[in-house]
Amino acid sequence: MDLGLKDKLVLVTGSGSGIGKATARVYLEEGARVIVHGLTQTEVSDCVDDLSSLGKVEGIAADLTKTSDAETLADFARARGAVDVLVNNVGIFSVKPFEDLTDDDWMHYFNINVLSAVRMSRIFLPDMLGRDKGSIINMASEAAVKPLPQMVHYSVTKTAMLGLTRGMAELTKGTKVRVNSILPGPTWTEGVEAYFDGLADQKGEPLDTIVDNYFKSDEPTSLIQRFVQPDEVARMIVTISASTASNGSAHRIEGGIVRNIL
């Protein structure tokens, strides 16, 4: 199916690994030109090297907790043309007891998980509205609507992404610009694998056993009873970003963990 993305310019933040890198890969497979981004130039260069055989891909390192770095990334992308799709994918997670979370912890999570998207969207949304075309995807999580007690700080930032998405979408009314969010469930990224490897070492149990028990004990409502794969999330991101009728919506790809019909 032709999604109409050939030669479109796409910027994917946090795309050195995981869902972001998988998303960059799918856009390239669809014929888009892609700007990748990471925190270090080594990460970016490795990503560009891995994906360059698929099409036109370039990248730059930037710390999106800083407005100046967000502007540097934006300038890099704009020098390649008008950005047609912005995927705000940068994000972090950790498991930490609620009572141990400091004010600094909360501000750190909001700065990375929410304000990075605000900084990039503040630059590119006006550009898109001025051209009367464009698409922004904000990465949320199933934790946005089913907050995790072991990750309250992460969950709250992802709920904020839903509000940001709908508020930005309201600004596009009557135009051909769209803003949507994606809500992945637990996804088997490098970061998640490292976390579960650590649990396995800590408990002295095989990794497969730890993973199986996770879905039995922590996510019993999952209908697929497995981790989502990054490429599965990536394909939804790419499809929704190209959908001209989807705007202001939250699209779930969480394996049925959230027990509701909407």
RAUR-V779631 format. One record per residue. N is the residue number from 1. RES is the residue in three letters. PSI is psi in whole degrees, 0 to 359 (* if undefined). OMEGA is omega in degrees with one decimal (999 if undefined). D_LAST is the distance of its C-alpha to the last C-alpha in Angstrom with 2 decimals. Layout:
n=N res=RES psi=PSI omega=OMEGA d_last=D_LAST
n=N res=RES psi=PSI omega=OMEGA d_last=D_LAST
//
This chain:
n=1 res=MET psi=131 omega=179.7 d_last=26.52
n=2 res=ASP psi=115 omega=-178.9 d_last=27.90
n=3 res=LEU psi=1 omega=178.8 d_last=25.39
n=4 res=GLY psi=29 omega=-176.6 d_last=28.15
n=5 res=LEU psi=1 omega=-178.1 d_last=28.64
n=6 res=LYS psi=127 omega=178.7 d_last=32.30
n=7 res=ASP psi=4 omega=174.2 d_last=34.43
n=8 res=LYS psi=150 omega=178.8 d_last=31.62
n=9 res=LEU psi=123 omega=-175.5 d_last=32.14
n=10 res=VAL psi=134 omega=174.6 d_last=29.38
n=11 res=LEU psi=121 omega=178.7 d_last=29.58
n=12 res=VAL psi=113 omega=178.1 d_last=27.68
n=13 res=THR psi=155 omega=-179.9 d_last=28.41
n=14 res=GLY psi=45 omega=-171.5 d_last=28.83
n=15 res=SER psi=20 omega=177.7 d_last=29.47
n=16 res=GLY psi=342 omega=-179.0 d_last=32.46
n=17 res=SER psi=179 omega=172.1 d_last=30.55
n=18 res=GLY psi=217 omega=-177.5 d_last=27.24
n=19 res=ILE psi=321 omega=-178.4 d_last=24.09
n=20 res=GLY psi=316 omega=179.6 d_last=26.05
n=21 res=LYS psi=319 omega=177.1 d_last=28.90
n=22 res=ALA psi=323 omega=179.3 d_last=26.80
n=23 res=THR psi=316 omega=176.5 d_last=25.11
n=24 res=ALA psi=320 omega=-179.9 d_last=28.59
n=25 res=ARG psi=314 omega=-178.4 d_last=29.71
n=26 res=VAL psi=320 omega=176.9 d_last=27.10
n=27 res=TYR psi=318 omega=178.0 d_last=27.86
n=28 res=LEU psi=320 omega=177.9 d_last=31.52
n=29 res=GLU psi=334 omega=178.3 d_last=30.98
n=30 res=GLU psi=1 omega=176.7 d_last=29.46
n=31 res=GLY psi=7 omega=179.2 d_last=32.69
n=32 res=ALA psi=159 omega=168.4 d_last=31.63
n=33 res=ARG psi=136 omega=-169.5 d_last=33.97
n=34 res=VAL psi=135 omega=169.8 d_last=32.56
n=35 res=ILE psi=121 omega=176.6 d_last=33.51
n=36 res=VAL psi=161 omega=-174.5 d_last=32.78
n=37 res=HIS psi=145 omega=173.9 d_last=33.17
n=38 res=GLY psi=180 omega=-177.4 d_last=33.96
n=39 res=LEU psi=332 omega=179.9 d_last=35.76
n=40 res=THR psi=152 omega=-179.9 d_last=39.03
n=41 res=GLN psi=329 omega=176.7 d_last=40.94
n=42 res=THR psi=314 omega=178.1 d_last=41.55
n=43 res=GLU psi=315 omega=-179.6 d_last=37.86
n=44 res=VAL psi=313 omega=-178.5 d_last=37.45
n=45 res=SER psi=319 omega=177.6 d_last=40.57
n=46 res=ASP psi=320 omega=179.4 d_last=39.57
n=47 res=CYS psi=314 omega=179.2 d_last=36.20
n=48 res=VAL psi=317 omega=179.1 d_last=38.00
n=49 res=ASP psi=319 omega=-178.4 d_last=40.52
n=50 res=ASP psi=327 omega=-171.6 d_last=37.92
n=51 res=LEU psi=350 omega=-170.3 d_last=36.04
n=52 res=SER psi=335 omega=179.9 d_last=38.97
n=53 res=SER psi=346 omega=-176.5 d_last=39.71
n=54 res=LEU psi=343 omega=-178.0 d_last=36.41
n=55 res=GLY psi=199 omega=-175.8 d_last=37.17
n=56 res=LYS psi=108 omega=-179.3 d_last=37.86
n=57 res=VAL psi=133 omega=176.2 d_last=36.60
n=58 res=GLU psi=166 omega=-178.9 d_last=38.05
n=59 res=GLY psi=168 omega=180.0 d_last=37.18
n=60 res=ILE psi=149 omega=176.2 d_last=38.29
n=61 res=ALA psi=145 omega=177.5 d_last=37.95
n=62 res=ALA psi=147 omega=175.7 d_last=36.77
n=63 res=ASP psi=102 omega=-172.1 d_last=35.73
n=64 res=LEU psi=6 omega=168.3 d_last=32.78
n=65 res=THR psi=354 omega=-179.6 d_last=33.39
n=66 res=LYS psi=128 omega=178.8 d_last=36.30
n=67 res=THR psi=321 omega=-178.9 d_last=36.11
n=68 res=SER psi=321 omega=178.8 d_last=39.23
n=69 res=ASP psi=324 omega=176.0 d_last=37.75
n=70 res=ALA psi=319 omega=178.7 d_last=34.62
n=71 res=GLU psi=324 omega=177.4 d_last=37.06
n=72 res=THR psi=315 omega=177.8 d_last=39.08
n=73 res=LEU psi=317 omega=179.6 d_last=36.12
n=74 res=ALA psi=317 omega=178.6 d_last=35.22
n=75 res=ASP psi=320 omega=178.6 d_last=38.88
n=76 res=PHE psi=315 omega=-179.9 d_last=39.00
n=77 res=ALA psi=315 omega=-178.4 d_last=36.07
n=78 res=ARG psi=331 omega=178.7 d_last=37.39
n=79 res=ALA psi=343 omega=178.3 d_last=40.75
n=80 res=ARG psi=357 omega=178.9 d_last=39.16
n=81 res=GLY psi=185 omega=178.1 d_last=37.69
n=82 res=ALA psi=130 omega=180.0 d_last=34.77
n=83 res=VAL psi=121 omega=-179.6 d_last=31.57
n=84 res=ASP psi=326 omega=-178.9 d_last=28.99
n=85 res=VAL psi=130 omega=173.5 d_last=26.15
n=86 res=LEU psi=123 omega=175.4 d_last=25.77
n=87 res=VAL psi=109 omega=179.2 d_last=23.67
n=88 res=ASN psi=90 omega=-171.9 d_last=23.73
n=89 res=ASN psi=346 omega=-177.4 d_last=23.62
n=90 res=VAL psi=134 omega=177.7 d_last=26.24
n=91 res=GLY psi=158 omega=177.3 d_last=25.28
n=92 res=ILE psi=162 omega=175.2 d_last=26.75
n=93 res=PHE psi=159 omega=172.4 d_last=25.81
n=94 res=SER psi=159 omega=174.8 d_last=27.94
n=95 res=VAL psi=123 omega=-179.4 d_last=28.00
n=96 res=LYS psi=135 omega=179.3 d_last=29.94
n=97 res=PRO psi=140 omega=-177.6 d_last=30.28
n=98 res=PHE psi=318 omega=-175.3 d_last=28.98
n=99 res=GLU psi=344 omega=179.4 d_last=32.48
n=100 res=ASP psi=354 omega=-178.6 d_last=34.06
n=101 res=LEU psi=122 omega=-179.8 d_last=32.05
n=102 res=THR psi=170 omega=174.2 d_last=34.48
n=103 res=ASP psi=321 omega=178.8 d_last=34.05
n=104 res=ASP psi=321 omega=176.5 d_last=35.05
n=105 res=ASP psi=312 omega=-178.7 d_last=32.31
n=106 res=TRP psi=315 omega=-178.8 d_last=29.66
n=107 res=MET psi=324 omega=178.8 d_last=31.27
n=108 res=HIS psi=316 omega=-179.1 d_last=31.59
n=109 res=TYR psi=319 omega=177.7 d_last=27.91
n=110 res=PHE psi=322 omega=-178.6 d_last=26.96
n=111 res=ASN psi=317 omega=-178.9 d_last=29.69
n=112 res=ILE psi=309 omega=-169.9 d_last=28.54
n=113 res=ASN psi=334 omega=-177.4 d_last=24.75
n=114 res=VAL psi=306 omega=-172.6 d_last=24.21
n=115 res=LEU psi=336 omega=174.1 d_last=27.51
n=116 res=SER psi=318 omega=178.0 d_last=28.17
n=117 res=ALA psi=323 omega=176.8 d_last=25.25
n=118 res=VAL psi=314 omega=-177.4 d_last=26.55
n=119 res=ARG psi=314 omega=-178.0 d_last=30.02
n=120 res=MET psi=320 omega=-178.9 d_last=29.18
n=121 res=SER psi=325 omega=178.6 d_last=26.88
n=122 res=ARG psi=331 omega=177.9 d_last=29.55
n=123 res=ILE psi=312 omega=-168.3 d_last=31.92
n=124 res=PHE psi=336 omega=178.9 d_last=30.01
n=125 res=LEU psi=315 omega=176.5 d_last=27.72
n=126 res=PRO psi=322 omega=176.9 d_last=30.88
n=127 res=ASP psi=314 omega=-177.9 d_last=32.35
n=128 res=MET psi=318 omega=178.7 d_last=29.42
n=129 res=LEU psi=324 omega=178.4 d_last=29.40
n=130 res=GLY psi=329 omega=178.2 d_last=33.15
n=131 res=ARG psi=351 omega=-177.3 d_last=32.82
n=132 res=ASP psi=40 omega=172.9 d_last=29.86
n=133 res=LYS psi=150 omega=178.7 d_last=27.99
n=134 res=GLY psi=165 omega=-176.6 d_last=26.21
n=135 res=SER psi=135 omega=176.2 d_last=22.99
n=136 res=ILE psi=133 omega=175.6 d_last=21.96
n=137 res=ILE psi=126 omega=176.3 d_last=19.55
n=138 res=ASN psi=131 omega=-179.3 d_last=19.02
n=139 res=MET psi=117 omega=174.0 d_last=18.43
n=140 res=ALA psi=222 omega=-177.8 d_last=16.21
n=141 res=SER psi=160 omega=172.7 d_last=15.14
n=142 res=GLU psi=336 omega=177.8 d_last=12.79
n=143 res=ALA psi=345 omega=177.1 d_last=15.40
n=144 res=ALA psi=329 omega=-178.4 d_last=14.18
n=145 res=VAL psi=352 omega=175.0 d_last=11.39
n=146 res=LYS psi=75 omega=-172.8 d_last=13.37
n=147 res=PRO psi=139 omega=-177.3 d_last=16.92
n=148 res=LEU psi=125 omega=-177.1 d_last=19.65
n=149 res=PRO psi=332 omega=179.0 d_last=22.75
n=150 res=GLN psi=355 omega=-178.8 d_last=25.09
n=151 res=MET psi=53 omega=-177.1 d_last=23.73
n=152 res=VAL psi=318 omega=-178.1 d_last=22.98
n=153 res=HIS psi=315 omega=177.4 d_last=24.60
n=154 res=TYR psi=314 omega=-177.1 d_last=22.60
n=155 res=SER psi=317 omega=-178.5 d_last=19.26
n=156 res=VAL psi=321 omega=179.1 d_last=20.26
n=157 res=THR psi=326 omega=-180.0 d_last=21.25
n=158 res=LYS psi=328 omega=171.9 d_last=17.94
n=159 res=THR psi=320 omega=177.9 d_last=16.18
n=160 res=ALA psi=326 omega=179.3 d_last=18.91
n=161 res=MET psi=329 omega=176.9 d_last=18.02
n=162 res=LEU psi=318 omega=177.3 d_last=14.68
n=163 res=GLY psi=319 omega=177.3 d_last=16.86
n=164 res=LEU psi=315 omega=-178.0 d_last=19.48
n=165 res=THR psi=311 omega=-177.8 d_last=17.34
n=166 res=ARG psi=320 omega=178.4 d_last=16.10
n=167 res=GLY psi=317 omega=177.4 d_last=19.64
n=168 res=MET psi=321 omega=-179.8 d_last=21.28
n=169 res=ALA psi=324 omega=178.8 d_last=19.19
n=170 res=GLU psi=331 omega=179.3 d_last=20.42
n=171 res=LEU psi=347 omega=-177.1 d_last=23.88
n=172 res=THR psi=3 omega=-173.6 d_last=23.44
n=173 res=LYS psi=130 omega=178.8 d_last=22.86
n=174 res=GLY psi=4 omega=179.3 d_last=25.05
n=175 res=THR psi=181 omega=176.8 d_last=25.85
n=176 res=LYS psi=21 omega=175.8 d_last=25.08
n=177 res=VAL psi=140 omega=-179.7 d_last=23.94
n=178 res=ARG psi=148 omega=175.8 d_last=20.36
n=179 res=VAL psi=121 omega=-179.2 d_last=18.77
n=180 res=ASN psi=164 omega=175.1 d_last=15.59
n=181 res=SER psi=155 omega=178.0 d_last=14.59
n=182 res=ILE psi=135 omega=-178.3 d_last=14.05
n=183 res=LEU psi=86 omega=175.9 d_last=12.84
n=184 res=PRO psi=153 omega=167.4 d_last=15.08
n=185 res=GLY psi=192 omega=177.6 d_last=15.57
n=186 res=PRO psi=122 omega=-172.9 d_last=19.22
n=187 res=THR psi=137 omega=-173.4 d_last=21.20
n=188 res=TRP psi=74 omega=176.3 d_last=24.82
n=189 res=THR psi=174 omega=177.7 d_last=26.55
n=190 res=GLU psi=321 omega=179.9 d_last=30.17
n=191 res=GLY psi=319 omega=178.6 d_last=29.40
n=192 res=VAL psi=319 omega=178.5 d_last=27.31
n=193 res=GLU psi=318 omega=179.2 d_last=30.03
n=194 res=ALA psi=321 omega=179.2 d_last=32.68
n=195 res=TYR psi=315 omega=-178.7 d_last=30.98
n=196 res=PHE psi=329 omega=172.6 d_last=30.79
n=197 res=ASP psi=318 omega=178.4 d_last=34.33
n=198 res=GLY psi=319 omega=177.3 d_last=35.47
n=199 res=LEU psi=318 omega=-180.0 d_last=33.89
n=200 res=ALA psi=316 omega=178.0 d_last=35.57
n=201 res=ASP psi=319 omega=-178.0 d_last=38.89
n=202 res=GLN psi=320 omega=-176.7 d_last=38.56
n=203 res=LYS psi=350 omega=-179.2 d_last=37.94
n=204 res=GLY psi=34 omega=-179.0 d_last=40.26
n=205 res=GLU psi=155 omega=176.9 d_last=37.78
n=206 res=PRO psi=148 omega=179.9 d_last=36.77
n=207 res=LEU psi=317 omega=-179.3 d_last=33.78
n=208 res=ASP psi=322 omega=179.3 d_last=32.16
n=209 res=THR psi=317 omega=179.1 d_last=32.49
n=210 res=ILE psi=316 omega=-178.5 d_last=30.92
n=211 res=VAL psi=315 omega=179.1 d_last=27.88
n=212 res=ASP psi=317 omega=-179.5 d_last=27.50
n=213 res=ASN psi=330 omega=178.8 d_last=27.86
n=214 res=TYR psi=314 omega=-178.4 d_last=25.26
n=215 res=PHE psi=332 omega=177.3 d_last=22.45
n=216 res=LYS psi=322 omega=-173.8 d_last=24.08
n=217 res=SER psi=319 omega=-173.6 d_last=24.59
n=218 res=ASP psi=329 omega=-177.1 d_last=22.24
n=219 res=GLU psi=57 omega=-176.5 d_last=19.08
n=220 res=PRO psi=340 omega=-179.5 d_last=19.37
n=221 res=THR psi=353 omega=178.1 d_last=15.66
n=222 res=SER psi=127 omega=179.6 d_last=15.78
n=223 res=LEU psi=335 omega=179.5 d_last=15.57
n=224 res=ILE psi=343 omega=176.7 d_last=17.91
n=225 res=GLN psi=43 omega=175.4 d_last=20.23
n=226 res=ARG psi=170 omega=174.3 d_last=21.61
n=227 res=PHE psi=145 omega=169.8 d_last=21.45
n=228 res=VAL psi=145 omega=177.6 d_last=19.73
n=229 res=GLN psi=145 omega=-178.2 d_last=22.59
n=230 res=PRO psi=322 omega=-178.0 d_last=23.17
n=231 res=ASP psi=334 omega=176.6 d_last=23.64
n=232 res=GLU psi=318 omega=176.4 d_last=20.22
n=233 res=VAL psi=318 omega=-177.8 d_last=18.69
n=234 res=ALA psi=318 omega=-177.8 d_last=21.44
n=235 res=ARG psi=327 omega=175.6 d_last=20.71
n=236 res=MET psi=317 omega=178.6 d_last=17.14
n=237 res=ILE psi=309 omega=-176.2 d_last=18.67
n=238 res=VAL psi=317 omega=-179.0 d_last=21.38
n=239 res=THR psi=313 omega=-179.1 d_last=19.35
n=240 res=ILE psi=323 omega=179.7 d_last=16.96
n=241 res=SER psi=334 omega=-178.8 d_last=20.09
n=242 res=ALA psi=352 omega=-177.6 d_last=21.77
n=243 res=SER psi=119 omega=-175.5 d_last=19.13
n=244 res=THR psi=353 omega=-178.9 d_last=20.68
n=245 res=ALA psi=354 omega=179.8 d_last=17.76
n=246 res=SER psi=122 omega=179.4 d_last=15.16
n=247 res=ASN psi=133 omega=177.8 d_last=15.83
n=248 res=GLY psi=16 omega=-172.8 d_last=14.45
n=249 res=SER psi=155 omega=175.1 d_last=11.17
n=250 res=ALA psi=116 omega=-174.3 d_last=9.94
n=251 res=HIS psi=121 omega=-175.5 d_last=9.86
n=252 res=ARG psi=138 omega=170.9 d_last=9.49
n=253 res=ILE psi=66 omega=-170.5 d_last=12.44
n=254 res=GLU psi=18 omega=174.0 d_last=12.91
n=255 res=GLY psi=18 omega=177.3 d_last=13.82
n=256 res=GLY psi=17 omega=-179.9 d_last=11.15
n=257 res=ILE psi=321 omega=-177.5 d_last=12.52
n=258 res=VAL psi=117 omega=-174.9 d_last=9.50
n=259 res=ARG psi=78 omega=169.6 d_last=9.08
n=260 res=ASN psi=171 omega=-173.3 d_last=5.78
n=261 res=ILE psi=2 omega=178.3 d_last=3.82
n=262 res=LEU psi=* omega=999 d_last=0.00
//
